[in-house]
Every structure is written in C-alpha cells, then in structure tokens.
C-alpha cells in the first residue's frame, strides 16, 4: 500500500515496458519508494518514467525531513532548470536549478540538500539546512 497526502493509494498503474515510459518497481521485497505521479482520487495512481520515483533509502536526510514541511513553503515558487550556462530566472518567484549543468546529474547536491522557499518579500530562493528558515532574507550561502 502506498500513502498519498490525505488518502491511501491502493493501485499503481504504469505502461508494460520502459519503451513506452513504463516503470519497474521492486514489488516483491520491502523496498520503499518516494513517488510523485498522477493520483486519480479513487485509490489509483498512474506513473511514468518522467515522474519523480526514487528508492526511499537513497534520499538524503534533508530531503526526507523537507517532505513534511519545507517543500510546502515553496509551493508558490517555480523551479526553473538550467540546461546550459548562461541561464537566468525571469521573475523573483523562481529558483534556478543547476544540478544538471554543474554535475550532469538530476539528483545532485542542490536537489539533495536545498529547498526552494518563498521569502517574506515574495521572492523565492534556495535554502539549505534541516530547520525551517528563521531569517527574513535568505540566500544560497546561508547555513
């Protein structure tokens, strides 16, 4: 059984092979996953290769702790990916995601240890750490 934000997910559907974007999960063991897919509201979820699906034990401590609180603080922010340098944000409510261009990895340092958070002035910025932000203005250099 899989849990959603406010209800249980009993069935997960995917295409039969990766050639048509299907996903293979270890269902026989006790492997746990963090899955972001399309929930239908009737206990069913559809997932594809394009969804965020990672084994729970590969998440950083920051990612696990951020799921319950910190990521919600960034719901009004937009994460803009940087495919190559130079890259820019077009509005203050964006955070520039650089893992691919700096590490050639979608689950790099920024994804593992930072969260895009809306600040009190309405702009968004990356925040690093386990405790919720306490300062009015934060930047990527804050501990």
N, CA and C atoms as a LAMMPS dump frame, in Angstrom:
ITEM: TIMESTEP
0
ITEM: NUMBER OF ATOMS
429
ITEM: BOX BOUNDS ff ff ff
-5.0000000000000000e+02 5.0000000000000000e+02
-5.0000000000000000e+02 5.0000000000000000e+02
-5.0000000000000000e+02 5.0000000000000000e+02
ITEM: ATOMS id mol type element x y z
1 1 1 N 0.852 -1.181 0
2 1 2 C 0 0 0
3 1 3 C 0.89 1.233 0
4 2 1 N 0.469 2.257 -0.675
5 2 2 C 1.198 3.5 -0.77
6 2 3 C 0.347 4.61 -0.19
7 3 1 N 0.98 5.586 0.44
8 3 2 C 0.259 6.699 1.059
9 3 3 C 0.322 7.928 0.177
10 4 1 N -0.779 8.634 0.119
11 4 2 C -0.838 9.921 -0.555
12 4 3 C -0.919 10.997 0.503
13 5 1 N -1.073 12.247 0.119
14 5 2 C -1.114 13.323 1.092
15 5 3 C -2.269 13.206 2.078
16 6 1 N -3.432 12.738 1.615
17 6 2 C -4.566 12.654 2.528
18 6 3 C -5.36 11.358 2.371
19 7 1 N -4.838 10.425 1.615
20 7 2 C -5.544 9.154 1.438
21 7 3 C -4.568 8.073 0.98
22 8 1 N -5.006 6.832 1.091
23 8 2 C -4.182 5.711 0.661
24 8 3 C -4.261 5.523 -0.848
25 9 1 N -3.148 5.12 -1.427
26 9 2 C -3.091 4.733 -2.828
27 9 3 C -3.006 3.207 -2.827
28 10 1 N -3.999 2.537 -3.359
29 10 2 C -4.03 1.079 -3.334
30 10 3 C -3.473 0.449 -4.6
31 11 1 N -3.583 1.152 -5.742
32 11 2 C -3.142 0.6 -7.014
33 11 3 C -2.286 1.615 -7.754
34 12 1 N -1.155 1.141 -8.289
35 12 2 C -0.287 1.978 -9.109
36 12 3 C -0.207 1.347 -10.492
37 13 1 N -0.524 2.15 -11.507
38 13 2 C -0.529 1.673 -12.88
39 13 3 C 0.617 2.317 -13.66
40 14 1 N 1.188 1.529 -14.574
41 14 2 C 2.229 2.028 -15.455
42 14 3 C 2.181 1.237 -16.755
43 15 1 N 2.828 1.749 -17.776
44 15 2 C 2.891 1.043 -19.053
45 15 3 C 3.703 -0.245 -18.887
46 16 1 N 3.528 -1.211 -19.792
47 16 2 C 4.174 -2.517 -19.625
48 16 3 C 5.693 -2.543 -19.796
49 17 1 N 6.287 -1.525 -20.42
50 17 2 C 7.744 -1.529 -20.582
51 17 3 C 8.285 -0.105 -20.613
52 18 1 N 9.586 0.012 -20.39
53 18 2 C 10.211 1.339 -20.407
54 18 3 C 10.192 1.94 -21.808
55 19 1 N 10.042 1.116 -22.836
56 19 2 C 9.974 1.627 -24.207
57 19 3 C 8.764 2.539 -24.398
58 20 1 N 7.736 2.339 -23.598
59 20 2 C 6.541 3.189 -23.65
60 20 3 C 6.352 3.905 -22.309
61 21 1 N 7.486 4.229 -21.681
62 21 2 C 7.556 5.012 -20.434
63 21 3 C 7.07 4.278 -19.199
64 22 1 N 7.02 2.959 -19.227
65 22 2 C 6.645 2.182 -18.052
66 22 3 C 7.768 2.143 -17.029
67 23 1 N 7.408 1.935 -15.78
68 23 2 C 8.354 1.932 -14.675
69 23 3 C 8.373 0.552 -14.027
70 24 1 N 9.563 0.066 -13.679
71 24 2 C 9.688 -1.197 -12.949
72 24 3 C 10.015 -0.898 -11.493
73 25 1 N 9.178 -1.397 -10.601
74 25 2 C 9.401 -1.235 -9.166
75 25 3 C 9.579 -2.611 -8.546
76 26 1 N 10.363 -2.687 -7.48
77 26 2 C 10.543 -3.933 -6.737
78 26 3 C 9.316 -4.115 -5.849
79 27 1 N 8.388 -4.948 -6.264
80 27 2 C 7.156 -5.131 -5.502
81 27 3 C 7.193 -6.377 -4.622
82 28 1 N 8.16 -7.249 -4.841
83 28 2 C 8.234 -8.479 -4.064
84 28 3 C 8.923 -8.296 -2.725
85 29 1 N 9.804 -7.33 -2.654
86 29 2 C 10.56 -7.108 -1.428
87 29 3 C 9.911 -6.066 -0.544
88 30 1 N 10.706 -5.498 0.302
89 30 2 C 10.198 -4.474 1.205
90 30 3 C 10.785 -3.114 0.87
91 31 1 N 11.108 -2.915 -0.395
92 31 2 C 11.697 -1.658 -0.83
93 31 3 C 10.637 -0.569 -0.832
94 32 1 N 10.972 0.583 -0.24
95 32 2 C 10.061 1.713 -0.196
96 32 3 C 10.51 2.765 -1.187
97 33 1 N 9.541 3.485 -1.764
98 33 2 C 9.822 4.495 -2.763
99 33 3 C 9.132 5.802 -2.409
100 34 1 N 9.73 6.879 -2.868
101 34 2 C 9.055 8.163 -2.903
102 34 3 C 8.604 8.319 -4.35
103 35 1 N 7.289 8.451 -4.546
104 35 2 C 6.735 8.504 -5.894
105 35 3 C 5.886 9.76 -6.043
106 36 1 N 6.17 10.523 -7.073
107 36 2 C 5.316 11.65 -7.435
108 36 3 C 4.715 11.306 -8.792
109 37 1 N 3.443 10.989 -8.797
110 37 2 C 2.766 10.609 -10.028
111 37 3 C 1.411 11.276 -10.092
112 38 1 N 0.562 10.787 -10.953
113 38 2 C -0.767 11.358 -11.135
114 38 3 C -1.782 10.525 -10.349
115 39 1 N -2.237 11.059 -9.209
116 39 2 C -3.248 10.383 -8.407
117 39 3 C -4.624 10.713 -8.967
118 40 1 N -5.475 9.701 -9.063
119 40 2 C -6.802 9.901 -9.632
120 40 3 C -7.869 10.155 -8.585
121 41 1 N -7.555 9.999 -7.316
122 41 2 C -8.521 10.274 -6.265
123 41 3 C -9.385 9.088 -5.879
124 42 1 N -9.278 7.971 -6.575
125 42 2 C -10.073 6.798 -6.244
126 42 3 C -9.18 5.627 -5.815
127 43 1 N -8.058 5.959 -5.171
128 43 2 C -7.121 4.941 -4.73
129 43 3 C -6.176 4.459 -5.813
130 44 1 N -6.188 5.128 -6.979
131 44 2 C -5.337 4.734 -8.1
132 44 3 C -4.341 5.835 -8.432
133 45 1 N -3.176 5.406 -8.908
134 45 2 C -2.147 6.341 -9.335
135 45 3 C -1.516 5.814 -10.613
136 46 1 N -1.205 6.719 -11.517
137 46 2 C -0.5 6.362 -12.747
138 46 3 C 0.895 6.971 -12.695
139 47 1 N 1.909 6.182 -13.055
140 47 2 C 3.284 6.673 -13.057
141 47 3 C 3.941 6.369 -14.399
142 48 1 N 4.92 7.22 -14.759
143 48 2 C 5.703 7.026 -15.979
144 48 3 C 7.171 7.273 -15.652
145 49 1 N 8.03 7.059 -16.62
146 49 2 C 9.458 7.329 -16.446
147 49 3 C 9.735 8.802 -16.172
148 50 1 N 8.82 9.677 -16.577
149 50 2 C 9.015 11.112 -16.384
150 50 3 C 8.68 11.568 -14.967
151 51 1 N 8.039 10.724 -14.17
152 51 2 C 7.694 11.092 -12.798
153 51 3 C 8.905 10.939 -11.888
154 52 1 N 8.84 11.604 -10.735
155 52 2 C 9.913 11.521 -9.753
156 52 3 C 9.686 10.26 -8.928
157 53 1 N 10.534 9.249 -9.132
158 53 2 C 10.412 7.971 -8.435
159 53 3 C 11.803 7.566 -7.969
160 54 1 N 12.022 7.547 -6.667
161 54 2 C 13.337 7.169 -6.139
162 54 3 C 13.158 6.245 -4.941
163 55 1 N 14.077 5.297 -4.767
164 55 2 C 14.029 4.468 -3.564
165 55 3 C 14.199 5.348 -2.322
166 56 1 N 13.397 5.101 -1.312
167 56 2 C 13.41 5.906 -0.094
168 56 3 C 14.801 5.952 0.531
169 57 1 N 15.516 4.826 0.53
170 57 2 C 16.827 4.788 1.185
171 57 3 C 17.907 5.571 0.444
172 58 1 N 17.61 6.085 -0.756
173 58 2 C 18.595 6.905 -1.468
174 58 3 C 18.387 8.396 -1.232
175 59 1 N 17.291 8.769 -0.561
176 59 2 C 17.048 10.183 -0.269
177 59 3 C 17.972 10.662 0.833
178 60 1 N 18.383 11.921 0.759
179 60 2 C 19.201 12.5 1.824
180 60 3 C 18.307 12.779 3.024
181 61 1 N 18.907 12.969 4.18
182 61 2 C 18.155 13.313 5.39
183 61 3 C 17.402 14.617 5.18
184 62 1 N 18.02 15.574 4.508
185 62 2 C 17.361 16.855 4.216
186 62 3 C 16.098 16.635 3.391
187 63 1 N 16.175 15.788 2.364
188 63 2 C 15.002 15.525 1.533
189 63 3 C 13.885 14.879 2.345
190 64 1 N 14.217 13.916 3.177
191 64 2 C 13.2 13.236 3.991
192 64 3 C 12.526 14.2 4.958
193 65 1 N 13.322 15.025 5.623
194 65 2 C 12.756 15.987 6.579
195 65 3 C 11.957 17.079 5.872
196 66 1 N 12.371 17.452 4.683
197 66 2 C 11.702 18.532 3.951
198 66 3 C 10.323 18.135 3.437
199 67 1 N 10.064 16.852 3.283
200 67 2 C 8.779 16.401 2.745
201 67 3 C 7.592 16.834 3.603
202 68 1 N 7.755 16.864 4.918
203 68 2 C 6.642 17.201 5.801
204 68 3 C 6.387 18.682 5.971
205 69 1 N 7.373 19.524 5.698
206 69 2 C 7.155 20.947 5.956
207 69 3 C 7.786 21.873 4.917
208 70 1 N 9.076 21.762 4.753
209 70 2 C 9.803 22.763 3.981
210 70 3 C 9.369 22.843 2.528
211 71 1 N 9.146 21.728 1.871
212 71 2 C 8.765 21.785 0.461
213 71 3 C 7.429 22.493 0.276
214 72 1 N 6.541 22.4 1.255
215 72 2 C 5.258 23.112 1.171
216 72 3 C 5.455 24.62 1.185
217 73 1 N 6.535 25.082 1.804
218 73 2 C 6.816 26.518 1.866
219 73 3 C 7.214 27.076 0.492
220 74 1 N 7.497 26.197 -0.445
221 74 2 C 7.896 26.638 -1.768
222 74 3 C 6.843 26.379 -2.835
223 75 1 N 5.632 26.053 -2.422
224 75 2 C 4.592 25.707 -3.401
225 75 3 C 4.272 26.843 -4.368
226 76 1 N 4.463 28.078 -3.959
227 76 2 C 4.179 29.208 -4.841
228 76 3 C 5.394 29.591 -5.682
229 77 1 N 6.492 28.894 -5.476
230 77 2 C 7.713 29.167 -6.231
231 77 3 C 7.786 28.255 -7.453
232 78 1 N 8.503 28.718 -8.446
233 78 2 C 8.709 27.933 -9.664
234 78 3 C 10.189 27.585 -9.759
235 79 1 N 10.474 26.308 -9.954
236 79 2 C 11.853 25.888 -10.143
237 79 3 C 12.123 25.835 -11.643
238 80 1 N 13.104 26.627 -12.07
239 80 2 C 13.471 26.718 -13.477
240 80 3 C 14.787 25.987 -13.674
241 81 1 N 14.788 25.022 -14.575
242 81 2 C 16.029 24.266 -14.775
243 81 3 C 16.96 25.014 -15.71
244 82 1 N 18.223 24.827 -15.459
245 82 2 C 19.26 25.441 -16.277
246 82 3 C 19.875 24.344 -17.145
247 83 1 N 19.569 24.323 -18.453
248 83 2 C 20.114 23.275 -19.31
249 83 3 C 21.554 23.536 -19.747
250 84 1 N 21.95 24.831 -19.802
251 84 2 C 23.334 25.177 -20.141
252 84 3 C 23.605 26.61 -19.682
253 85 1 N 24.86 26.907 -19.465
254 85 2 C 25.261 28.238 -19
255 85 3 C 25.464 29.127 -20.209
256 86 1 N 25.048 30.385 -20.19
257 86 2 C 24.42 31.084 -19.074
258 86 3 C 22.919 30.773 -19.002
259 87 1 N 22.359 30.889 -17.808
260 87 2 C 20.924 30.723 -17.628
261 87 3 C 20.465 31.72 -16.565
262 88 1 N 19.214 32.107 -16.674
263 88 2 C 18.697 33.176 -15.829
264 88 3 C 17.281 32.857 -15.387
265 89 1 N 16.861 33.52 -14.316
266 89 2 C 15.454 33.467 -13.939
267 89 3 C 14.769 34.687 -14.549
268 90 1 N 13.473 34.569 -14.798
269 90 2 C 12.762 35.674 -15.425
270 90 3 C 11.861 36.422 -14.462
271 91 1 N 11.699 35.908 -13.244
272 91 2 C 10.888 36.609 -12.244
273 91 3 C 11.393 36.243 -10.852
274 92 1 N 11.086 37.069 -9.845
275 92 2 C 11.592 36.821 -8.499
276 92 3 C 11 35.589 -7.821
277 93 1 N 9.914 35.019 -8.381
278 93 2 C 9.327 33.837 -7.753
279 93 3 C 9.904 32.53 -8.318
280 94 1 N 11.091 32.6 -8.896
281 94 2 C 11.757 31.427 -9.461
282 94 3 C 13.043 31.108 -8.71
283 95 1 N 13.374 29.824 -8.658
284 95 2 C 14.67 29.347 -8.182
285 95 3 C 15.328 28.636 -9.36
286 96 1 N 16.58 28.918 -9.589
287 96 2 C 17.304 28.333 -10.719
288 96 3 C 17.932 27.011 -10.285
289 97 1 N 17.509 25.918 -10.907
290 97 2 C 18.026 24.59 -10.58
291 97 3 C 19.199 24.283 -11.49
292 98 1 N 20.38 24.062 -10.888
293 98 2 C 21.633 23.968 -11.628
294 98 3 C 22.284 22.58 -11.619
295 99 1 N 21.69 21.585 -10.972
296 99 2 C 22.342 20.275 -10.849
297 99 3 C 22.765 19.685 -12.183
298 100 1 N 21.914 19.778 -13.194
299 100 2 C 22.25 19.15 -14.467
300 100 3 C 23.46 19.812 -15.113
301 101 1 N 23.499 21.13 -15.094
302 101 2 C 24.588 21.83 -15.767
303 101 3 C 25.899 21.759 -14.965
304 102 1 N 25.815 21.677 -13.642
305 102 2 C 27.048 21.645 -12.845
306 102 3 C 27.553 20.235 -12.571
307 103 1 N 26.631 19.263 -12.463
308 103 2 C 27.04 17.9 -12.103
309 103 3 C 26.642 16.839 -13.116
310 104 1 N 25.869 17.22 -14.153
311 104 2 C 25.34 16.256 -15.12
312 104 3 C 24.558 15.147 -14.409
313 105 1 N 23.772 15.552 -13.419
314 105 2 C 23.028 14.612 -12.595
315 105 3 C 21.746 15.294 -12.132
316 106 1 N 20.601 14.629 -12.249
317 106 2 C 19.352 15.259 -11.807
318 106 3 C 19.162 15.195 -10.297
319 107 1 N 19.921 14.358 -9.626
320 107 2 C 19.821 14.246 -8.175
321 107 3 C 21.146 14.647 -7.54
322 108 1 N 21.592 15.851 -7.877
323 108 2 C 22.871 16.345 -7.389
324 108 3 C 22.759 17.044 -6.045
325 109 1 N 23.78 17.812 -5.727
326 109 2 C 23.895 18.481 -4.437
327 109 3 C 22.708 19.41 -4.155
328 110 1 N 22.297 20.169 -5.141
329 110 2 C 21.192 21.107 -4.941
330 110 3 C 19.891 20.352 -4.632
331 111 1 N 19.606 19.3 -5.385
332 111 2 C 18.387 18.516 -5.164
333 111 3 C 18.401 17.82 -3.813
334 112 1 N 19.568 17.377 -3.369
335 112 2 C 19.66 16.621 -2.122
336 112 3 C 19.661 17.488 -0.867
337 113 1 N 20.166 18.713 -0.954
338 113 2 C 20.401 19.475 0.267
339 113 3 C 19.744 20.85 0.325
340 114 1 N 18.974 21.234 -0.69
341 114 2 C 18.358 22.556 -0.71
342 114 3 C 16.869 22.452 -1.023
343 115 1 N 16.136 23.472 -0.615
344 115 2 C 14.709 23.588 -0.952
345 115 3 C 14.458 25.011 -1.425
346 116 1 N 13.612 25.163 -2.423
347 116 2 C 13.232 26.482 -2.928
348 116 3 C 12.095 26.994 -2.047
349 117 1 N 12.345 28.094 -1.346
350 117 2 C 11.421 28.615 -0.334
351 117 3 C 10.994 30.037 -0.692
352 118 1 N 9.73 30.333 -0.455
353 118 2 C 9.237 31.7 -0.653
354 118 3 C 9.641 32.541 0.557
355 119 1 N 10.267 33.678 0.306
356 119 2 C 10.714 34.579 1.369
357 119 3 C 9.613 35.574 1.708
358 120 1 N 9.805 36.308 2.774
359 120 2 C 8.779 37.252 3.236
360 120 3 C 8.531 38.388 2.245
361 121 1 N 9.501 38.689 1.387
362 121 2 C 9.298 39.754 0.392
363 121 3 C 8.617 39.236 -0.878
364 122 1 N 8.24 37.946 -0.9
365 122 2 C 7.545 37.37 -2.041
366 122 3 C 8.458 36.701 -3.053
367 123 1 N 9.761 36.935 -2.944
368 123 2 C 10.692 36.289 -3.868
369 123 3 C 11.001 34.88 -3.368
370 124 1 N 11.618 34.08 -4.212
371 124 2 C 11.972 32.714 -3.858
372 124 3 C 13.484 32.547 -3.914
373 125 1 N 14.01 31.702 -3.039
374 125 2 C 15.452 31.458 -3.002
375 125 3 C 15.712 30.064 -2.454
376 126 1 N 16.872 29.526 -2.78
377 126 2 C 17.269 28.222 -2.262
378 126 3 C 17.635 28.353 -0.797
379 127 1 N 17.193 27.382 -0.007
380 127 2 C 17.51 27.337 1.418
381 127 3 C 18.131 25.992 1.725
382 128 1 N 19.183 26.013 2.535
383 128 2 C 19.878 24.787 2.91
384 128 3 C 19.763 24.585 4.413
385 129 1 N 19.527 23.362 4.843
386 129 2 C 19.51 23.074 6.264
387 129 3 C 18.315 22.253 6.677
388 130 1 N 18.318 21.819 7.94
389 130 2 C 17.258 20.951 8.438
390 130 3 C 16.157 21.721 9.146
391 131 1 N 16.469 22.885 9.713
392 131 2 C 15.461 23.664 10.423
393 131 3 C 14.799 24.651 9.472
394 132 1 N 13.53 24.99 9.708
395 132 2 C 12.878 25.988 8.855
396 132 3 C 13.61 27.319 8.93
397 133 1 N 13.562 28.117 7.874
398 133 2 C 14.282 29.39 7.878
399 133 3 C 13.757 30.326 8.953
400 134 1 N 14.684 31.031 9.623
401 134 2 C 14.303 31.957 10.684
402 134 3 C 14.587 33.395 10.295
403 135 1 N 15.42 33.622 9.285
404 135 2 C 15.751 34.969 8.876
405 135 3 C 14.739 35.478 7.859
406 136 1 N 14.623 36.802 7.786
407 136 2 C 13.694 37.374 6.825
408 136 3 C 14.179 37.189 5.39
409 137 1 N 15.478 37.348 5.161
410 137 2 C 16.045 37.172 3.822
411 137 3 C 17.095 36.101 3.867
412 138 1 N 17.04 35.195 2.91
413 138 2 C 17.997 34.098 2.832
414 138 3 C 18.592 34.05 1.445
415 139 1 N 19.807 33.58 1.372
416 139 2 C 20.367 33.288 0.065
417 139 3 C 21.081 31.954 0.124
418 140 1 N 21.623 31.529 -0.982
419 140 2 C 22.191 30.2 -1.067
420 140 3 C 23.356 29.994 -0.104
421 141 1 N 23.935 31.054 0.395
422 141 2 C 25.083 30.942 1.29
423 141 3 C 24.699 30.749 2.754
424 142 1 N 23.433 30.931 3.099
425 142 2 C 23.016 30.766 4.489
426 142 3 C 23.203 29.33 4.933
427 143 1 N 23.636 29.135 6.19
428 143 2 C 23.816 27.755 6.683
429 143 3 C 22.501 27.075 6.957
